[in-house]
Amino acid sequence: MKNEIEKFGMALYNAIKDSNYSYAEVAAMIGLKSEREIYNYISGLKWPSNVRMLKLIQIFNLDINSILN
């Protein structure tokens, strides 16, 4: 699971960087009050809930199969 968390964190980091959204904007888009959770997802300290994960996948058009395999 650790490898998947790291892969997701890197994919999310790259997606946010490429989108020009701020971490605060992304946090607000998925219903978080603080950008701290986005930092935690990127650094691998936390895994988003299923609902937030789906929102992030949709917002950034992430390929979850490539992340998890």
C-alpha angles and dihedrals in degrees: 000000000000091000090052091050091051092047091049091048092052093045091050092047092052093045093052092045092050092046096053090225116139120237088248091055092049091048090053091048092058096041102261122139094210136041088220090089090056089055088049092052092048094047092047095243093120138021116221121244116261092257093050091043090055091048091052091047090052096044094050099028091235120182102231092187092062090047095050098040 
